[in-house]
Each structure stands twice: as structure tokens, then as C-alpha cells.
């Protein structure tokens, strides 16, 4: 009997989540990460499936980085990206993003070229590359492709790059053609912990496989001629061919940072690095539900003397509101008849200071939503 009760508590407290636009960055956000470049081959990548438990607390902070989202009007090349809503300035230049209710997409960037030829470019992806999606749910599969074409005058390139090309003296321009293909599969869900976290977080895992193919054309009085894509041989041949990158990304609805990004070798045998949120310097995401979706929201949060649970877009039925402590024990619950929207006020006089989870469940046991509640006391 005790085992059955504990199992039920765990099921209710740990739920499959849907990633919403609440996790999208906005101007003024600073997202902070740490990187472990030598994580070893622990159980960072598990087979697909739900209800998993990932413990990444053994990771080391070998490097720290941060991403600052700025007003695009402050960028040097903002006039070339009129639809941009976000700007990120990095070591390679300026990246411009567009944001809608269901996606964050990279429009392009201005700065160092992607083929590392040593020249500055103004690059625009056709179409833009989608970096984040909403809503994102378990079993979602998305594919995308994008192209980038960058012409250069040979006067802007080092002579060494044209080495080993027959008739190099006749070439006046080159053209870099880059094709990006990406397959995204939301293949797992469960809970995740990284260094510094006091309790696991509900996450959705996405496997992302990216293929980047670089081709080059040379131009002379004969017109544009594709350079054979054999690669190697020095010079421009070093930039040709297809690179494959495989990452596993762990998303939550609590923080805007990816909780972790695990980069693996193409055959999946080696963990090449893990980037994870730098605990203690985090950017919480507002807890909002997708427009029109059934949901429950606590206000205020953190709460002191009372909290109001706003239940929205619910079909007529009886629903049970539960509050759990951090070990999964139900410390308060009540059942209400709700049709559409209803606000429920709960006094917190008998609650101790700390972090709780609250959940709204229908009569069939389907969890409408599970989120975090913080109670503070004077």
C-alpha cells in the first residue's frame, strides 16, 4: 500500500511538459551558462522515452559564458535586418533574431564568415533558421533546411587559399554556398539536475542532428565553375564537405536557459562536451500557458499570506488542486467544480517557508499542469 501511494505521488509530481513561448528571450535578458569540456561518458544520453531521471550534478564548470539579448537598433548592421527583434553580439560578430508567438529564428549575422576564410560578411539565411519552437511537445518532429550564399572578390582573400587550384591566376571571385539541414525530435521527458540545483526540474529533451554542407564556386572569364568537393589538399579544399553535429537539449518551463546541451560524436559513442545553466545566475521564465490552452497559474508567486490559483479554459468537470512539498508529499488538496475559468484562494498560514509544487488534475487523473510555488515568510 505504501509503495502504491509513493508511486502515485511521484507520477503526479513529475509530469510530461509542453515548452511554451514563456521561455523565449526578450531584450534585456542575460542568460548564463557553464561548460564542461571533458565530461567523460557517464549516462548523459539515454534511450528515448518518458519518465526518465537525469542526474548531471557531477559536471564541472571549466568555462562560463553568457548571452545578452539587446535591442537590435543598437547594432551596427541593424538596417540590413529590418524585421529583427533581438541582437546578440558575440566573438564572431552580430546575430539578428526574429521572435513570434511560436518561434525564435536566426535571420542572419554580420561579422566573420562561416567558412573561416578570414573576411567579414553580411549573411542572411534563406529561409531563417528556427532556433526555438512553441509549443514543443513529446514526439514532436521538425525538419528544416536553409541556404547561405556568400560571394567574395579574390582581392579580399589570402593567396594561400587559392593554392593548388589550376588557373588560380584567372580567378577573380569565389562563391561560398552553405546548406544547413536540421532534424529535431522531442524524444524524451523526465527530470534533470545540474550542479547547484536543490531539486530536479521537469524537462523535455530534444535530439537535434545538423548537417552543414559547404561548397565553393570559382569565377573567371568562363563564368562560375563548381570546385570539386573532394576536400583536403590545402587551400580552399579544406572548407569543402559535410559536417555533422548531434546535440541533446534539455528544456524546462521554469528557466529561459537550456538546462543542458550535450554534444556527442556522430556515432553517439563519445560525449564531446556539455553546456549547462550556471546555477545562481539564472533567468526565470514567466509561468504562462499557451493561448487558449487549459491551465493553472499561481499569483502572487512568491506568496506570503495567501495565494490565488487562476484556472482557465477548463471543460466543465470536477478538478482536484493539490500542493506537494519538495519530497512529493501532498500537504494540501481540495476538489472544485469548474467550467471555463475559476480563481481559488488558499491561505498559507499553515505553510512553512520553502518551495512547493502545485498540480491541477481532472477526474481521470490527467494532469492539467504542474508548476512551482514559492512561499516566503517575514
Secondary structure, DSSP 8 states (H G I E B T S, - for coil): -HHHHHHHHHHHHS----B-GGGS--TT-EEEEEEES---SSTTS--SEEEEEEEETT---SEEEEEE-B-GGGSTTGGG-TT--EEEEETTEEEEEEE-SSEEEEEEEEEE-TT--S-EEEEEEEEEEEEEESSB-TT-EEEEEEEEEEEEEGGGS-GGGGTT-TTGGG--EEEEEEEEEEEEEEEEEEEEEETT-SS-EEEEEEEEEEEEEEEEEEEETTEEEE--TT--SSGGGGG-EEEEEEEEEEE-SSBSS-SEEEEE-TTS--EEEEEEE-TTS--B------TT--EEEEESSSBSSEEEEEEEEEEEEEEEEEEE-TTS-EEEEEEEEEEEEEEEEEE-TT--SEEEEEEEEETT--EEEEEEEEE---
